């Protein structure tokens, strides 16, 4: 892993000059600023049961669906389309280093964009002057959930990018994977089709993988090791599949 940090710094620089990064940043801050403003509008009309931070993180999936594909769709697919990936791997750099370097850069920007929303709460703290608006439990738990779940979400985006030479296709695949994990599993939980006794094991797995349930636990300050295992194991598997996918494409090219 000697070349990992070299690739990581190079990929961060490339993302910082990529238009898709700034499109993702503008869309993200615009959407989350609009959401935050509407939350404050609701609080101005009357007291609410939940803190602003709790409500704010409940809509995490909205920016994830467009931000992750925009940050990851070019990372491998564009290299393959231009033929630079094969050239890069002829140097003393392993496929693992390349994939992890690109993943690390995308995750770094993902976390940076989310961290920038801390400015919303800083402004609220300065002008509202009411500690009840900034309950530390949902605030810290929400950002912790974003950091941990982001490991898996960005890894899925990198995996999608490893499956196609076309970055648009990679972006669509990333969106589909994220939708399946976040919304699809939630939909399955609400169906009665899994109530059969023969599907009890699958039902248990679906219940275990509920992202919104994980968010609720983190917001209450409950950090369950099972949740950590879900995101970490999913991240490792997605990255392994990405590495194997890149190597398989190189063998057949």
N, C-alpha and C positions, 0 to 999 in steps of 0.2 A: 504493500500500500504506500510505497514511497512517493508516487506521483499523484496521490489523491488530492492533496491540498493545492497542487499546481492546477489540476483540472478544475477543482472547485472554484478557485479564484478566477480562472479564465471564464468559466460558465457564468459566474455572477456578473462579470464585466459584460459578457454577451447579452445577458438578460437585461442589463441596465441600458443597453443601446437598442433593444428590440422594441418596436412599436406595440407589439401585443402586451408587453409588460405594462406600459403606460395606459393602454386601453383598459387592462384589468384593474389597474390602480384607480383610474378615474371612475370606472363603473362601480368598483367596490366602495370607494369613499362616498360616491354620490348616493348609492343605494342605502348604505348603512347610515349616512347622515340623515337621509329622508326617514328611515325607520326610527332613528333616535329622536328626531324632531316630533314625529307622531306620538311616540311614547310620552314625551314631555307634555305634548298638547293634552293627552288623556289625563295626565296627572294634574294639569292646571285646571281641569274641569271638575275634579273631585278626587278624594283619596282612593288609592288602589290597594288591592291585597298584596300584590307582588312588587318587589323592588324593581326599579328601571333596569338594573343589570340582568336580573332574571329574565325579564321580557325580551331584552335586547338579544341575548344569546339564543333564545328560542327560535330565531329566524336565521341561525348560522348557515343553514342549508342553502339559502337564496344566493349569497355570494360564492359559496363553495362550488355550485353547479357551473358557474361561468369562469370563476377565477382560476381554479385548478386546471381546467382544460387550456386556458389561455397561457398559463405559465409553463405547462408541460408538453403541449402538443408538438412543439418544434424540437424538443431536446434530443430525440433520437431519429425521428422520422425525417427531419430536414437534413441531418447528417447523412442518412442513407440515400436520400434523393440526390444530394449533391455529390455523393461518392467520397466524401471526406472521412466517413467513419472507417472505411476500409484502410484508408491511408493512415489514419490515427492509430489503428490497431497493428500496423506494421512496425510501429515504434515500440520501445520497451515499456508498453503500457498494457495492462490487462483489461479484459472486458469488464471485470468487476470494478476496477478503478474508474473506468469511464462511466458506467451506469451510476455508481455511488456518487461520483463527482457531480453529475448532472442532477441527480436526485437531491443532493445536499444543497445545491444552488437554488433549485425551485422551492425547497422547503424553507430555506433562509428568507426568500422574498415573501413566501406565504405568511410566515410568522411576522415579518416586518410590517406587512400591510395590516395584519390584525392588531399588532402592537400600536399602530398609529391611531386606532380607535380609542386608545386610552386618553387621547386628547379630548374626546367628547365628555368623558367622566371628569376630567380635570377642569374643564370649563364649567360643568355642572356644579362641581364642588366649590368653585370660586364664586359663582354668582348666586347659587341657591342658598349656600350657607346652612344647609340642613343635613345633618349626618344620616338621617333616615333614608335619604336618596342614594346613599353610597354604602349599602350593606356589604361589608367585606366578604362575607361568605359566598353569595352568588357571584360577586365580581372576581374573586380569586379563583373560585371553582370553575367559572365560565372560561376564563383564560387558560386554566390548566387543561380543561377539556379540549379547547381549540388546539393547544399545542400537541396533545397526545393523539387526538383523532386525526389531526393534520398529517401525522406520520403515515397513516394508512391512505388517506385521501390523495396525497401527493404521489405515493408509491403506485396507486392505481393509475394515476395520470401518466406516470413514466412507463408503466406496463403497456398502456394503450398506445403510447408513442412508439414502443418497440414493435408493434404489430403491423404497422403500415408505413409506407414511404410518403404518403400524402398526409400533411399536417392537418388538413380539414377533417379527413377521416379519423385521424388520431384524436382530434378534439371531440368528435361525435362519440367515438368509442369511450372516451374518458367520461363524458357526460352520462352515457348509458350505464356505465359501471357504477358511478356515484349515485345515480338515481336508483339503481337496483339495491344498493347497500343501504341508503338512507330512507328512501320512500317505499321501495318494493318490499323490503322485509317488514316494514311497519304495516303495509297493506296485508301481507300474509298473516300477520299476527291477529288481525281483526276478522279474518275469514273463519268460517266453520268447517272448511274442507280439511283442516288439520286436526279436527277433534277425534278422528278415528283412533282407536287404540293402537293399530298397526303403525301409525305415523307419530306416535308419542315421542320417539327419539328426535325426529325431525322438528316437531313442535318445540321441544326443549331447546334445540339448536337455534331456531328462529327467535324464541324468546330471549335467549342469551345474547343474540347479535343486535338487539334493538338499540339503535344509536340514540334515540330520544330518551330512552330509559337511562342510558349512561349519562346523558347531559343532566337529567334531573337529579341523579345521585351526586354528580360532581357539584352541582349548584347548591346542594344541601351540605356540602363538605364531606360527602362519603366517597372515599377513593378506594374502590373495590379492586383487589388484585386480579380478579377475573376480567374486569374491564381492561386493565392494563395488558393482560395476556392476550385478549382479543385483538387489540390494536397492534401490539408488537409482533405477534405471530402473523397477523395478516400483512403487516408491512414487510416482514422478512420473506414471506411467500411471494408477494407481488414483486419484490426486487429479484428474487431467485428466478422467477418466471421471466422477468425482463432480461436478465443476463443470459438465460438459456435461449430466449427468443432472438436476441442479437446474435449469439453464436450460431444458431440454426440458420438464420438468414444469411450470415456470412459464408457458411458452408455451401449453401445452394446458390450463391451469387456468382 
